[in-house]
Amino acid sequence: MSYAGIDIGATWTRIAIADNNGKIISKTRIETLKKNETKEEMLLRLESALRDIMRIADTKHLEAIGVGSIGPLDMKKGVILHTPNLPIENIPIGSYLSKKFDSHTYVVNDCIAAVVGEKYFGAGKDVENLVYITLSSGIGGGAIVDGNILFGKDGNAVEIGHIVVDYRGSLRCGCGGYGHWEAYTSGKNIGRFVSYLLETKYGYQSYAESVLSRYVDSPSKLEYPHIFCL
């Protein structure tokens, strides 16, 4: 039996075919959303990429499709609602894939999918309480509490990127709120936070004298890999 796993991020979408032991048979990566692309075009391109790796894996039918996506979501309907990091809304990915591939399709928050993966295949095998945090284009989380997956009402219980970390609300998050963690240290916003600190506290000359300036000439171009790789 073959299964498909799809990870939808703000920048990249990763697709894999695996067997019932979790062994990956084939995989690929595509841009999540191309410039000026509609959600219909996005879904069609995703469908095409999945069919391509099904051919590579010599798989004609999928027992099920699991989608881990940036949120917020309507998990029951399988819809990506209005994520701060994509300029399109209400993407009916669950019903689309289910219809096109005649397979049960499950849509959950990407970090919920990740924490389940760690529980069954990785670092969480021997624990009952586990938290997964991702720092990428945005910031997200997933949790297992007393052996139970923490979903919340619509599957968005662990959207920790939108925890308020600055009560003064100096920077605005992509979701529209102020002072959220994601507005300060996500991949999309960390350069903006550095610029804010230089403007309000340290001065731009301090950036010119820093190690980071050797790799990125302006703090507005700074992204999280620049910091993690130093």
Beta strands, then each sheet from edge to edge (+ up, - down):
strand 1: 2-8
strand 2: 12-19
strand 3: 24-31
strand 4: 64-69
strand 5: 73-74
strand 6: 79-80
strand 7: 104-109
strand 8: 130-135
strand 9: 139-145
strand 10: 148-149
sheet 1: 3+ 2- 1+ 4+ 7+
sheet 2: 5+ 6-
sheet 3: 8+ 9- 10+
end
